[in-house]
Amino acid sequence: MNYELIIIGGGPGAMSAAIYAARKKIKTLLVAKILGGQMMEGYQIENYLGVPGLMGADLTKKFAEHLKKFEKNSGQGIFDLEIKEGEEVKNIKMAPDSGEFEVCSDRRIYITKSIIIATGRAERKLEVPGTKEFEGKGITYCATCDAPLFRDKIVAVIGAGDSGQDTVWQLTKYASKIYLLNRYNELRGDDKNLQEKLKKEPKVQTLSEVELIKILGDKFVTALVYRNFRSKEEKQIEVNGIFVEIGSTPASSFVKGLLRCNEKGEIIVDHNSCVTSVPGIFAAGDVTDILEKQIIISAGEGAKSALSAYNYLKNR
């Protein structure tokens, strides 16, 4: 199948790019494992213009509904956008002799004249004893998905940055007790208002200057062991669940060896045009080396990348 533009990803950057590409009448394919990306996992999103306080899943629904108005089979018949959900792109290659690209998913191969990569980031996994045994058996990486499963349970949150603090706040609506394991001597992050709320919340106990060293259990998680950085003392606490928020890595492994990336694995782009080290391939949002990782910024970068792709195709 041949296209003018293939957009890889399903988050706000990808969806924004697809809407702009459709409006420019570019023959476009959007390939995504799932629409929403990390936005799906957000609890209350207070800083997206015009819709304050929406759950991440609800904002995703609004984005997807908007996107699908531009789909080829939407009934309007004036746009040329196709959407393939449930597919994962595994590789990108230069098509022999044509100057075009082969986009290889886990289902088929597509040919295109240009590409926008907006695959976002993936959660960083724990690497301590017990992780593999209890992943999905008390260890979870999505509070929005799984917090209701831990009603009246004792849980721990690993990672005390903004996302970890947000996870703790979600869990206060369900869990009976929440331990927040913090590597530093105080809470860090941008949401000072939330930090004050957590300090006053009786369900929350912050354990500072500690690291997780082991997860224990039988069929499911029953406890964890942590170590204090200063005293080197190890302690065991009983927990029924562990929520992991230790950061994320850019979902860029499938372009390794093709595009220039920085030491973090982020795709290096021209910040004016979103073009990568390969002409005809653009990248947008959290997978790139832009400084800030925000929904509204990803959406803007997606629009910018689509306009740059349009100009590339027009001048080709």
Backbone hydrogen bonds, N-H to C=O, Kabsch-Sander energy under -0.5 kcal/mol:
donor,donor_aa,acceptor,acceptor_aa,energy
3,Y,111,I,-2.4
4,E,27,K,-1.9
5,L,27,K,-1.9
6,I,114,S,-1.8
7,I,29,L,-3.2
8,I,6,I,-0.5
8,I,116,I,-3.0
9,G,7,I,-0.6
9,G,31,V,-2.9
11,G,118,A,-0.7
15,M,11,G,-2.6
16,S,12,P,-2.2
17,A,13,G,-2.2
18,A,14,A,-2.3
19,I,15,M,-2.0
20,Y,16,S,-2.2
21,A,17,A,-2.6
22,A,18,A,-2.5
23,R,19,I,-2.1
24,K,20,Y,-1.2
25,K,22,A,-1.8
26,I,21,A,-2.2
28,T,26,I,-0.9
28,T,80,D,-2.5
29,L,5,L,-2.0
30,L,82,E,-2.7
31,V,7,I,-2.9
31,V,29,L,-0.5
32,A,30,L,-0.5
32,A,84,K,-2.6
36,G,10,G,-3.5
37,G,34,I,-0.5
39,M,36,G,-1.3
40,M,37,G,-1.5
41,E,38,Q,-1.6
42,G,39,M,-1.3
45,I,43,Y,-0.7
45,I,54,L,-3.2
46,E,44,Q,-0.9
49,L,47,N,-0.6
51,V,48,Y,-1.6
53,G,45,I,-1.3
54,L,45,I,-0.9
54,L,51,V,-1.1
56,G,42,G,-1.8
56,G,43,Y,-1.0
59,L,55,M,-2.4
60,T,56,G,-2.4
61,K,57,A,-1.9
62,K,58,D,-1.9
63,F,59,L,-2.5
64,A,60,T,-2.9
65,E,61,K,-2.4
66,H,62,K,-2.1
67,L,63,F,-2.8
68,K,64,A,-2.5
69,K,65,E,-0.6
69,K,66,H,-1.0
70,F,67,L,-2.1
71,E,68,K,-0.8
72,K,81,L,-3.5
74,S,71,E,-1.9
81,L,70,F,-0.6
82,E,28,T,-2.4
84,K,30,L,-3.3
85,E,83,I,-0.6
86,G,32,A,-1.3
87,E,32,A,-1.4
90,K,104,C,-3.0
91,N,104,C,-1.6
92,I,254,F,-0.6
93,K,102,E,-2.5
95,A,100,E,-2.9
98,S,95,A,-1.0
99,G,95,A,-0.9
101,F,112,T,-2.9
102,E,93,K,-3.5
103,V,101,F,-0.6
103,V,110,Y,-2.8
104,C,91,N,-2.7
104,C,102,E,-0.7
105,S,103,V,-0.7
105,S,108,R,-2.8
106,D,88,E,-1.4
110,Y,103,V,-2.6
111,I,1,M,-3.1
112,T,101,F,-2.1
113,K,3,Y,-1.1
114,S,4,E,-0.6
115,I,280,G,-2.4
116,I,6,I,-2.4
117,I,282,F,-2.7
118,A,8,I,-3.2
118,A,116,I,-0.6
122,A,249,T,-3.2
124,R,247,G,-2.8
131,T,128,V,-2.1
134,F,130,G,-1.7
135,E,131,T,-0.9
136,G,139,I,-2.1
137,K,134,F,-2.3
139,I,134,F,-1.9
140,T,138,G,-0.5
140,T,242,I,-2.6
146,D,142,C,-2.3
147,A,143,A,-2.8
149,L,146,D,-1.7
150,F,147,A,-2.0
151,R,148,P,-1.0
152,D,174,Y,-2.7
153,K,150,F,-2.0
155,V,153,K,-0.5
155,V,177,K,-2.5
156,A,241,G,-1.9
157,V,179,Y,-3.1
158,I,243,F,-3.0
159,G,157,V,-0.7
159,G,181,L,-1.7
165,Q,161,G,-2.7
166,D,162,D,-2.2
167,T,163,S,-2.1
168,V,164,G,-2.2
169,W,165,Q,-2.2
170,Q,166,D,-2.1
171,L,167,T,-2.2
172,T,168,V,-1.3
173,K,170,Q,-1.4
174,Y,171,L,-2.0
175,A,171,L,-2.3
176,S,153,K,-2.2
177,K,153,K,-1.3
178,I,203,K,-2.8
179,Y,155,V,-2.4
180,L,205,Q,-2.4
181,L,157,V,-2.6
181,L,179,Y,-0.6
182,N,180,L,-0.7
182,N,207,L,-2.9
188,R,160,A,-0.7
192,K,190,D,-1.6
195,Q,191,D,-1.8
196,E,192,K,-1.9
197,K,193,N,-1.7
198,L,194,L,-2.5
199,K,195,Q,-1.9
200,K,196,E,-1.2
201,E,197,K,-0.9
204,V,201,E,-1.4
205,Q,178,I,-2.7
207,L,180,L,-2.8
207,L,205,Q,-0.5
208,S,206,T,-0.7
209,E,182,N,-0.7
209,E,184,Y,-1.6
210,V,182,N,-1.8
211,E,227,R,-2.0
213,I,225,V,-2.8
214,K,225,V,-1.5
215,I,129,P,-2.3
216,L,223,A,-2.8
218,D,220,F,-1.8
221,V,137,K,-2.1
222,T,216,L,-2.5
223,A,216,L,-1.6
224,L,237,I,-2.2
225,V,214,K,-2.7
226,Y,235,K,-2.5
227,R,211,E,-2.6
228,N,233,E,-2.5
229,F,209,E,-2.8
232,K,228,N,-1.9
235,K,226,Y,-2.6
237,I,224,L,-2.4
239,V,222,T,-1.3
240,N,154,I,-3.9
241,G,154,I,-1.0
242,I,138,G,-3.2
243,F,156,A,-3.1
244,V,140,T,-2.4
244,V,242,I,-0.5
245,E,158,I,-3.0
245,E,243,F,-0.5
249,T,122,A,-2.8
251,A,120,G,-2.5
252,S,250,P,-2.0
255,V,252,S,-2.0
256,K,253,S,-1.3
258,L,255,V,-2.3
259,L,255,V,-2.0
262,N,266,E,-2.4
265,G,262,N,-1.9
267,I,287,V,-2.7
268,I,260,R,-2.3
270,D,275,V,-2.3
271,H,269,V,-0.6
273,S,270,D,-0.7
274,C,270,D,-3.2
276,T,281,I,-2.4
281,I,278,V,-2.2
282,F,115,I,-3.3
282,F,280,G,-0.5
283,A,274,C,-2.3
284,A,117,I,-2.5
287,V,284,A,-0.6
288,T,285,G,-2.0
289,D,267,I,-1.6
294,Q,292,E,-0.7
298,S,294,Q,-2.6
299,A,295,I,-2.4
300,G,296,I,-1.7
301,E,297,I,-2.8
302,G,298,S,-2.3
303,A,299,A,-1.9
304,K,300,G,-2.4
305,S,301,E,-2.5
306,A,302,G,-1.9
307,L,303,A,-2.1
308,S,304,K,-2.2
309,A,305,S,-2.4
310,Y,306,A,-2.3
311,N,307,L,-2.1
312,Y,308,S,-2.3
313,L,309,A,-2.6
314,K,310,Y,-2.5
315,N,311,N,-2.0
316,R,312,Y,-0.7
